[in-house]
Amino acid sequence: MKKILFAASECVPFIKTGGLADVVGSLPKYFDKDSYDVRVVLPKYPAIDKKYKEKMVYLDSFEIGINGQIQYVGIFTCKYDEVTFYFIDSEYYFSGRFNMWVFLPVNMMR
């Protein structure tokens, strides 16, 4: 079985700002499930609707050094339309005053 991982900044139905979300939200479910193991990884933005966040299951967390700072990283997962989704949680980059619609200097490190 071949494995495919889509890494994107947005995906319908979780978070959408443009056409990329439509493609990432629809394409993975059309692969032959007997031949391909297709999964998607996304940022866990605060703007994701609560009904989807409630379906997410915590997998693991760790700390990583970025630009001389230690940052928390959490990994969550959920199934939607028979596709496994992973969500990367970073309190520093994806919560509070930082979000996907604001360009701040911290966004350059993403």
C-alpha positions in Angstrom: 0.0 0.0 0.0 1.3 3.4 -0.9 1.2 6.2 1.7 0.3 9.8 0.9 0.4 12.7 3.3 -1.1 16.1 2.3 0.3 19.0 4.3 -1.7 22.1 4.0 -2.6 25.4 5.7 -6.4 25.0 5.2 -8.9 22.3 4.4 -12.7 22.2 4.1 -14.6 21.7 6.4 -12.1 22.6 9.2 -10.8 26.0 8.0 -11.1 27.8 4.7 -9.7 31.0 3.2 -9.5 30.1 -0.5 -9.4 27.4 -3.1 -6.7 25.3 -1.5 -9.1 24.3 1.2 -11.6 22.9 -1.4 -8.9 20.8 -3.1 -7.4 19.5 0.2 -10.9 18.8 1.5 -12.0 16.8 -1.5 -9.1 15.1 -3.2 -7.9 12.7 -0.4 -11.3 10.9 -0.2 -11.2 9.9 -3.9 -8.0 7.8 -3.7 -8.6 4.0 -3.9 -8.6 3.0 -0.2 -7.3 -0.5 -1.1 -4.2 0.9 -2.8 -3.5 4.2 -0.9 -3.3 5.3 2.7 -4.1 9.0 2.4 -3.9 11.4 5.4 -3.9 15.2 5.8 -1.9 17.3 8.3 -3.1 20.9 9.2 -2.5 23.5 11.8 -4.9 23.4 14.7 -6.1 27.0 14.4 -8.3 28.5 17.1 -10.8 29.4 14.4 -11.6 25.8 13.7 -15.3 25.2 14.7 -15.9 23.7 18.1 -17.9 20.8 16.6 -14.7 19.6 14.9 -12.4 20.3 17.8 -14.6 18.1 20.0 -14.0 15.2 17.6 -10.2 15.5 17.8 -8.3 13.0 19.9 -5.0 13.9 21.5 -2.1 11.7 20.3 1.1 13.2 21.7 3.0 16.3 22.5 6.7 17.4 22.6 8.8 20.5 22.8 11.0 21.7 19.9 13.6 24.4 19.7 12.8 27.1 17.1 14.9 30.2 16.7 16.5 29.8 20.2 13.1 29.2 21.9 11.5 26.0 23.2 8.0 25.7 21.9 5.1 23.2 22.7 3.8 21.1 19.8 0.7 18.9 20.2 -0.6 16.3 17.8 -4.3 15.6 17.5 -6.2 13.4 15.1 -9.8 12.8 13.8 -11.5 11.0 11.0 -13.7 12.8 8.5 -15.2 11.3 5.4 -13.0 8.2 6.0 -9.8 10.2 5.9 -7.5 10.6 8.8 -6.6 14.1 9.7 -3.7 15.3 11.9 -3.7 18.7 13.6 -0.5 20.4 14.8 -1.2 22.4 17.9 1.3 25.1 18.7 0.1 27.6 21.4 2.8 30.1 20.3 2.1 30.1 16.6 -1.6 29.2 16.3 -3.4 30.8 19.3 -3.9 34.1 21.0 -2.9 37.1 18.9 -1.5 34.9 16.1 -3.9 33.3 13.6 -4.0 32.4 9.9 -5.4 35.8 8.8 -2.8 38.1 10.4 0.7 38.7 9.1 3.1 39.3 11.9 6.8 38.7 12.1 6.2 35.4 13.8 4.5 34.2 10.6 7.8 34.2 8.8 9.0 31.3 10.9 6.0 29.2 9.9 
